[in-house]
Amino acid sequence: MANKVSKEFRKSAIIKQYQVGFALYNLSDKKMIFEQDADKQFTPASNTKLFTFYAALKMIPESMPALRYVERNDSLIFWGTGDPSFLQSELKDKSAYNFLLSTNKKLFFAPGRYTGDFFGSGWAWDDYNDYYQAEINELPLLDNTVWVRGNQTGGFSIIPKNFTSCFVKDAKTTTGDFFVKRKFNTNEFDYDAVNVKANYVQQIPFKVSNETTLSLLADTLHKSVEIIDMKMPADAKTLSGANRDSVLKAMLLPSDNFIAEQLLLVCGDKLSDTLNTNKTIEYVLKNYLADLPEKPRWVDGSGLSRMNLFSPKDMIMVLNLIYGEVNNQAKLFNMLPAGGKSGTLKNAYPKTNEPFVFGKTGSLTGVHNQSGFVVTKKGKVYTYSFMNNNFVNPTAAVRNEMVRIITYIHDNF
């Protein structure tokens, strides 16, 4: 089998043009079948989310910790856990909302658990206006983004509505397509003085701050929320929220960066009274991934950073650990993008009656990877990691070559 796969790589003209790492592992035999530069480090992009996925499986209970809180006399004091599901557009979880809405006690938000920056290490700061780079904080609300939608009259609506006063028309721009751009350090959104198409949708990260959090909470709950400076006590209770696996699926299928980053904070909720991405990563590497074949450089939850470096062999090991941790192939494959059917692999592979590829993609400029599971016509399951870096070819050409080789494995083994 190794010779056949090797032959497919040797006859590929495009693969010779950039850096490629590949590993193929037989799950039932627990045996590596074929490697090509599988011990070398590659920029993983969103393949990083598989590490986040595994960390969440190990550290987050079946129900997400939505809030931590204590009740003191007539007051309810609460702390964030990093949980991304609070009224998130896909999950729409109302656990924290209903809890805070139903109490007759005075509400106090105690900030300060999150000790990191609003962006991850090595992120491209000029992407701050793009939907996929929402800021990180301890109590995220509504995806940490503002939604702008066109209407039938040439205008637009804004959600959450309390950002409406932050929108400023640029009267100088009267031609071209409608677009909204936030100022980098403030929640001032400039928009063009042109008509908006009815189907227009733009999702823009807002600038997070304690003031913004309080404003959003008060507007959503229709009640006052104040800030209090109070360290979270050891006996703080936990409010259970969304189903963890639903949150993981919402991260994996569309490759949601916001959910991925917040999940690493949620993982750290039980480690200490602080939430910190680096501390979570260090803990996971030391306690769950100490036996990785190559020592990775792992800096964020989503893979937005080019500072991340993982080898295909590391990806194989993490995939195998995920497979064992979920311990239910049908459930696992339902959570992952499926070739020709769902998520980021829907359009990569042809539509078939039964998808045969389940995994995670990862793309940045000059980077396109796939790591996951391929089911062969004989019913065997193989773990694979296919990492392509430093190419100037069209991404579609790189993707098509990966699809060709993975399909060959499906057809012939």
Long-range contacts (C-beta under 8 A, 24 or more apart in sequence): 1-33, 1-34, 1-413, 2-33, 2-34, 4-412, 5-33, 5-34, 5-405, 5-408, 5-409, 6-34, 6-36, 8-404, 8-405, 8-408, 9-36, 9-405, 12-401, 12-405, 14-393, 14-397, 14-398, 14-401, 15-401, 17-391, 17-393, 18-388, 18-389, 18-390, 18-391, 18-392, 18-393, 18-398, 19-388, 19-389, 19-390, 19-391, 20-386, 20-387, 20-388, 20-389, 21-311, 21-312, 21-385, 21-386, 21-387, 21-389, 22-312, 22-384, 22-385, 22-386, 22-387, 23-312, 23-313, 23-315, 23-316, 23-384, 23-385, 24-382, 24-383, 24-384, 24-409, 25-316, 25-320, 25-382, 25-383, 25-384, 26-380, 26-382, 27-320, 27-323, 27-373, 27-380, 27-381, 27-382, 27-383, 28-380, 28-381, 32-316, 33-382, 35-312, 35-313, 37-312, 38-311, 38-312, 38-313, 38-316, 38-385, 39-293, 39-294, 39-311, 39-313, 40-311, 41-294, 41-296, 41-297, 41-309, 41-310, 41-311, 42-309, 42-310, 42-311, 42-312, 42-367, 42-369, 42-387, 42-389, 43-306, 43-308, 43-309, 43-364, 43-367, 43-389, 44-303, 44-308, 44-309, 44-310, 44-315, 44-362, 44-369, 44-387, 45-303, 45-308, 45-362, 45-363, 45-364, 45-367, 45-368, 45-369, 46-255, 46-257, 46-302, 46-303, 46-344, 46-360, 46-361, 46-362, 46-363, 46-369, 47-303, 47-310, 47-315, 47-360, 47-361, 47-362, 47-369, 47-370, 47-371, 47-385, 47-387, 48-260, 48-298, 48-300, 48-301, 48-302, 48-303, 48-308, 48-310, 48-362, 49-251, 49-252, 49-255, 49-260, 49-301, 49-302, 49-303, 49-360, 49-362, 50-315, 50-318, 50-319, 50-322, 50-360, 50-371, 51-284, 51-289, 51-296, 51-298, 51-310, 51-318, 52-251, 52-260, 52-263, 52-264, 52-301, 52-302, 53-248, 53-251, 53-252, 53-322, 54-284, 54-288, 54-289, 54-318, 54-321, 54-322, 54-325, 55-263, 55-264, 55-267, 55-280, 55-284, 55-288, 56-244, 56-247, 56-248, 56-263, 56-266, 56-267, 57-248, 57-322, 57-325, 57-326, 58-284, 58-288, 58-325, 59-267, 59-268, 59-270, 59-280, 59-284, 60-244, 60-263, 60-266, 60-267, 61-240, 61-244, 62-243, 62-244, 62-245, 63-240, 63-241, 63-242, 63-243, 63-244, 64-93, 64-95, 64-240, 64-241, 64-242, 64-243, 64-244, 64-247, 64-266, 65-238, 65-239, 65-240, 65-241, 65-266, 65-269, 66-93, 66-95, 66-96, 66-99, 66-239, 66-240, 66-241, 66-242, 67-96, 67-99, 67-100, 67-238, 67-239, 67-241, 68-232, 68-236, 68-237, 68-238, 68-239, 68-269, 69-236, 69-237, 69-239, 70-233, 70-235, 70-236, 70-237, 71-105, 74-105, 74-106, 75-105, 75-106, 75-107, 75-108, 76-100, 76-103, 76-105, 76-106, 76-107, 76-108, 77-108, 77-109, 77-110, 77-228, 77-230, 78-107, 78-108, 78-109, 78-110, 79-109, 79-110, 79-113, 79-138, 79-139, 79-232, 79-236, 80-109, 80-111, 80-113, 80-114, 80-137, 80-138, 80-139, 80-140, 80-275, 81-113, 81-138, 81-238, 81-265, 81-266, 81-269, 81-275, 82-114, 82-137, 82-138, 82-139, 82-140, 82-262, 82-263, 82-264, 82-265, 82-266, 82-268, 82-269, 82-275, 83-140, 83-241, 83-242, 83-262, 83-266, 84-140, 84-143, 84-247, 84-258, 84-259, 84-262, 84-263, 84-266, 85-241, 85-242, 85-247, 86-139, 86-140, 86-141, 86-142, 86-241, 87-141, 87-142, 87-220, 88-140, 88-142, 88-143, 88-250, 88-259, 89-142, 89-143, 89-147, 90-250, 90-254, 90-256, 91-242, 91-246, 91-247, 91-250, 93-241, 93-242, 95-239, 95-240, 95-241, 95-242, 96-239, 96-241, 97-220, 97-221, 99-239, 100-217, 100-221, 100-225, 101-221, 101-223, 106-224, 106-226, 107-217, 107-221, 107-223, 107-224, 107-225, 107-226, 108-225, 108-226, 108-227, 108-228, 108-230, 109-139, 109-210, 109-213, 109-214, 109-217, 109-225, 109-226, 109-227, 109-228, 110-227, 110-228, 110-229, 110-230, 110-231, 110-232, 111-138, 111-139, 111-210, 111-213, 111-227, 112-138, 112-229, 112-231, 113-138, 113-232, 113-273, 113-274, 113-275, 114-138, 114-265, 114-274, 114-275, 114-276, 115-274, 115-275, 115-276, 116-275, 116-276, 116-277, 116-278, 118-208, 120-261, 120-277, 120-299, 120-300, 120-301, 120-302, 120-304, 120-305, 121-299, 121-300, 121-305, 121-307, 122-299, 122-300, 122-304, 122-305, 122-306, 122-307, 122-308, 123-300, 123-304, 123-305, 124-304, 125-184, 128-182, 128-184, 128-205, 129-181, 129-182, 129-204, 129-205, 130-205, 131-202, 131-203, 131-204, 131-205, 132-257, 132-258, 132-304, 133-205, 133-257, 133-304, 134-205, 134-257, 134-258, 134-261, 135-205, 135-206, 135-207, 135-208, 136-208, 136-261, 136-262, 136-265, 136-277, 137-208, 137-213, 138-265, 138-275, 139-213, 140-208, 140-258, 140-262, 141-213, 141-216, 141-217, 141-220, 142-216, 143-203, 143-258, 144-205, 144-206, 144-208, 144-258, 145-203, 145-204, 145-205, 145-206, 145-258, 146-189, 146-203, 146-204, 146-205, 146-206, 147-201, 147-202, 147-203, 148-180, 148-191, 148-200, 148-201, 148-202, 148-203, 148-204, 149-200, 149-201, 150-178, 150-196, 150-197, 150-198, 150-199, 150-200, 150-201, 151-196, 151-198, 152-198, 154-195, 154-196, 155-196, 156-191, 156-196, 156-200, 160-216, 160-219, 160-220, 161-219, 162-215, 162-216, 162-219, 163-187, 163-189, 163-206, 167-191, 169-193, 180-204, 182-206, 182-207, 187-212, 231-273, 232-273, 234-273, 245-331, 245-335, 248-335, 249-334, 249-335, 252-335, 252-336, 252-337, 252-343, 252-360, 253-335, 253-336, 253-337, 253-342, 253-343, 253-344, 254-343, 254-344, 255-337, 255-343, 255-344, 255-360, 255-361, 257-302, 257-303, 257-304, 258-302, 260-301, 260-302, 260-303, 261-300, 261-301, 261-302, 262-301, 263-301, 264-300, 264-301, 277-301, 288-321, 289-317, 289-318, 289-321, 291-317, 292-317, 292-318, 293-317, 303-362, 303-364, 306-364, 310-387, 312-371, 312-385, 312-386, 312-387, 313-385, 315-371, 315-385, 315-387, 316-371, 316-383, 316-384, 316-385, 319-359, 319-371, 319-372, 319-373, 319-383, 319-385, 320-383, 323-373, 323-383, 329-381, 332-358, 333-358, 333-373, 336-360, 336-372, 336-373, 337-361, 337-372, 339-403, 345-370, 348-399, 348-403, 349-403, 349-407, 356-410, 357-406, 357-410, 359-384, 363-395, 366-390, 366-391, 366-392, 368-395, 368-398, 368-399, 368-402, 370-402, 370-406, 374-406, 374-409, 374-410, 375-410, 376-409, 376-410, 376-411, 376-412, 376-413, 377-410, 377-411, 377-413, 378-413, 380-413, 382-409, 382-413, 384-409
